[in-house]
């Protein structure tokens, strides 16, 4: 999501016209999360090949540099990034010198991210930032103030990398739910959520075909953020996007938190070593280390809330590694008056969309096909009956990998940057989302564990 920041005396028309022909020149600041590199997975005609990198030391950005090298040297469709780096304690000051880029890319220390964003705004630099923008109530207050235009000396754009809008499965779900003649609208339930998101993630995993090495700060929830304020941002955004796309959200009226919980995951020293490549727990993590042989991370969280009267539940949890080989998992359920939609693994373990009628109907399959045919831009969708439900068969050409979703988000950011225009509903989306995540953390009950 994108945010415009302006100040008195700023000429919006001049700033916009200057961007129309100006290529984006990236300044990557302290990229301790691999999402910073995914922004550069493909060559983009609107982005200069020279990228300026700033961090306190080269050690903290090894993962980023390795992925860029991998993209530059791959046989198929190699990139041509030229990294101009600077390392030192004054890296943030150097990042805003005139010779650096005009677009700041942020993915790493989530605690400091809002301060990086403030600095970028004050120096007139656009920002392309990984989620979450803030991880606590203090950060939200800064963001809220920033979005009202306080502290920005130039007209800048701040864009949140909400990649899940570009997943074809989510696009199908949104279209079916909003086809009221077919779905009947969301079900009014009193004893459970009408929308449910559950996801499982793993500290040890592969990215781009190679083991992912996570930075030590990923295990420090004071810097990374807890489960309630991190991955949950995607699912809150999906609920808003599916139910209220292009409609302004009134936080006071539309968003009501009803409960939240948090709990920890423990990793052995060996698992920590495999995930980070480090031989031991660094001093910065000693506050989370127990008995010198494992580390506790409060990375799990569950929140329940209502959005415009619709009850929503979000459950995010992390494991050390996938012992059954299935990897990260995702489940979603949407209860409508005439049907139920589920996103879950199929018989081959691949996430798929399933639609079930609430009542037996002889012509439900044909109605479903008509609803699918009416979705713009998603041709070739078919259905297959599996027991008492219908699996939507999605052609391979409509799928994008999680990594390739970043290219779509980047395109949208560059288009916003060219236009210099922010829809009011996008601004309300970002404020509503981070209001909810930080409030959920602030009011969360700590528990030992939770069963799905």
Buried (B, 14 or more C-beta within 10 A) or exposed (E): BBBBBBBEEBEEEEBBEEBEEBBBBBBBBBBBBBBBBBBBBBEBEBBBBEBBBBBBEEEBBBBBBBBBBBBBEEEEEEBEBEBEBBBEEEBBEBBBEEEBBBBBBBBBBBBBBBEBBBBBBBBBBBBBBBBBBBBBBEBBEBBBEBBEBEBBBBBBBBBBBBBBBBBBBBBBBBBBBEBEEBBBBBBEEEEEBBBBBBBBBBBBBEBBEEEBBBBBBBBBBBBBBBBBBBBBBBBBBBBBBBBBEEBBBEBEEBBBBEEBBBBBBEBEBEBBBBBBBBEEBBEEBEEBBEEEEBBBBBBBBBBBBBBBEBBBBBBBBBBBBBEEEEEBBBBBBBBBEBBBBBBBEBEEEEBBBBBBBBEEEEEBBEBBBEBBEEBEEBEEBBBEEEEEBBBBBBEEEBEBEEBBBBBBBBEBBBEBBBEBBBEEBBBBBBBBBBBBBBBBBBEBEEEEEEEE
